[in-house]
Amino acid sequence: MVETTNWGLCLKCKWWQLEPEAELGLATHGLCIEQSLQPYLLRVSGGSGCGLFREGVPARAAGSGECPPTARPVR
């Protein structure tokens, strides 16, 4: 069962990984690199959110915004 007490937007989550030059925004898309979700190559926007949220600065790696994402998690 997933714990949902830490719900928050991807925009401010350390598990959100963006292209190196991407601007932070609700419509910006990137890769969710939370360990349990990595096998799914989950592409999410800054306006997405979930219960695995951890406040922090999003990671950066080329290929994170592609569809499907081609970047490897950097954290």
N, C-alpha and C positions, 0 to 999 in steps of 0.2 A: 504494500500500500504506500502511496506517495504522500508525504507530509505536505500540508498546504498552509502552514502557518507563516511561511516566508514568501507569500505571494507578492510579486512585483513585476514591473515592466522591464522588458529586455533592454530598453534604452539605458538603464542604469545598472545592468547586471554584468558581473565579471565573466559570466559564461557566454556572453554574446561576442562573437568574433566577426570583425568587419574587414573590408578591403583596407589597405594601408592609407589611402587618401580619402576614404569615405567620410562624409559629414554625419555627425550624430543627428538622427531625426526619427520621428515616428514612422515614416514611410521608407527608411533605409533598411535594406535587407542584408542579413548576414547569417552565419552559421552558429547554431547552439552547440557549445563544446562541453556542456555538463556531461560528466563521464557516463552516466547511465543512458544518455540520449545520443551519444556519439555514433552508435551503429546505424542510426536512422538518417544521418546526414540532414538533420532538421534545419530547414531554411526558415528564418523568422524575421519579422520586422521589429523595429524599435518599439512599436505599439503593441506587440505581442507580450504575453506574460504567462507565468506559471508559478507553481508552488516550490520550484527548485531554485528560485531567485536568491542570489547572493549579491548584495550591493558592492559595486566596484567599478573600475574602469574597464570598458570592453577591450578585448584583445584585438590584435591586428595581424592579418596574413593575407597575401595575395591568393585569390581563388575563393575567398569566403562568401562573396556575393554572387558567384555564378550559380546557374540553375541547371543541373544540381551542383552544389558546392564541390570544389576540387581541393581545397586547402586541408591541411592536417591541423588538428588542434595544437595551439602553441602553449597551452597551460597544462 
